[in-house]
Amino acid sequence: VQLQASGGGLVQSGDSLRLTCAATGRAFNNYAMGWFRQAPGKEREMVAGISRGGRNTYYSDSVKGRFTISRDNDKKLVYLQMNSLKPEDTAVYSCAASGGQILITVVTASARYQFWGKGTLVTVSS
């Protein structure tokens, strides 16, 4: 599966932004998906994950209550709705796919993601 994230940009603190991850290839619904971010000088951080069927989700404490992950398996898309953005959310956001999971599993370990897309930059000004 190949992945491409889009939707980043420059926004002000408190604004909202929706990122989209588009997948190509077969059997998209066989993959658990995740959104990660990496800020300059910092390690990559997982911010959200979603199971194959979309029923189960995970959020890091830093984004819980502000970000929402969802997926449309028919369109092969994964979304990250980001609300109440803060300057500390500034980072390059990437999506990733993890194969071999059962339907309800949310994968929280980055090492278990086999496929990664190019990221999209989100900059939040204060």
C-alpha positions in Angstrom: 0.0 0.0 0.0 1.2 3.5 -0.8 0.2 6.5 1.3 0.1 10.2 0.8 -0.8 12.8 3.5 -2.2 16.2 2.6 -4.1 19.1 4.1 -1.3 20.7 6.1 -0.8 24.4 6.2 -0.2 27.5 8.3 -3.0 28.3 10.8 -3.4 30.4 13.9 -3.7 29.1 17.5 -7.3 27.9 18.1 -8.0 27.1 14.4 -8.9 23.8 12.9 -7.4 21.7 10.2 -8.3 18.4 8.6 -5.5 16.1 7.3 -6.2 13.4 4.7 -4.2 10.3 4.0 -4.9 8.7 0.7 -4.0 5.1 0.1 -3.4 3.3 -3.2 -3.2 -0.5 -3.6 -5.5 -3.3 -2.7 -7.2 -4.3 0.5 -7.0 -1.0 2.3 -9.4 -2.3 4.9 -6.8 -5.0 5.9 -4.6 -2.3 7.5 -4.8 -0.6 10.9 -3.8 3.0 10.4 -2.0 5.7 12.4 -1.1 9.3 12.3 2.3 10.4 13.6 4.1 13.7 13.9 7.6 14.9 14.2 8.5 18.4 15.3 12.0 19.9 14.7 14.5 18.4 17.1 12.0 16.0 18.6 11.3 12.3 18.3 8.4 11.0 16.2 5.2 10.8 18.2 2.1 8.8 17.5 -0.9 11.0 17.9 -3.8 8.8 16.8 -4.6 5.3 15.6 -7.6 3.5 14.2 -8.5 -0.2 13.7 -9.2 -1.8 10.4 -12.9 -1.5 10.8 -12.8 2.0 12.3 -14.5 1.1 15.5 -11.6 1.4 17.8 -9.3 4.4 18.2 -6.3 5.7 20.2 -5.2 9.2 21.0 -2.1 10.4 22.7 -2.7 12.5 25.8 -1.4 15.6 24.1 -4.2 15.6 21.5 -7.0 13.7 23.3 -10.2 15.7 23.1 -9.0 17.9 20.3 -8.1 15.5 17.4 -10.4 12.9 15.8 -9.2 10.1 13.6 -11.6 8.4 11.1 -11.5 6.3 8.0 -13.5 5.7 4.9 -12.5 2.2 3.6 -14.5 2.5 0.4 -12.6 5.7 -0.5 -9.3 4.4 1.0 -8.9 7.5 3.1 -8.0 8.2 6.7 -8.7 11.6 8.2 -7.3 13.5 11.1 -9.6 16.3 12.3 -7.5 18.7 14.4 -9.4 21.3 16.5 -8.2 23.9 18.9 -4.7 23.8 17.5 -1.8 25.0 19.6 1.7 26.1 18.6 3.1 22.9 20.1 1.1 21.0 17.5 3.5 22.3 14.8 5.1 19.3 13.1 5.3 17.2 10.0 2.4 14.8 10.1 2.6 11.4 8.4 0.2 8.5 8.1 1.2 4.9 8.3 -0.3 1.5 7.7 0.0 -1.7 9.7 -0.8 -5.0 8.2 -1.6 -8.4 9.7 -3.9 -7.1 12.4 -7.3 -8.4 13.5 -10.3 -6.2 12.9 -10.4 -4.5 16.3 -6.7 -3.8 16.9 -5.3 -0.3 17.2 -1.6 -0.4 16.7 0.3 2.0 19.0 3.9 0.9 18.4 5.5 2.7 15.4 7.7 -0.3 14.8 4.7 -2.3 13.8 3.8 0.0 10.9 5.2 -1.3 7.7 4.2 1.4 5.3 4.7 5.1 5.7 3.6 8.1 3.6 5.3 11.4 3.0 4.3 13.9 5.5 2.5 17.2 5.4 3.6 20.2 7.4 1.3 21.8 10.0 2.4 25.1 11.4 0.4 26.8 14.2 1.3 30.4 14.9 0.5 31.9 18.3 
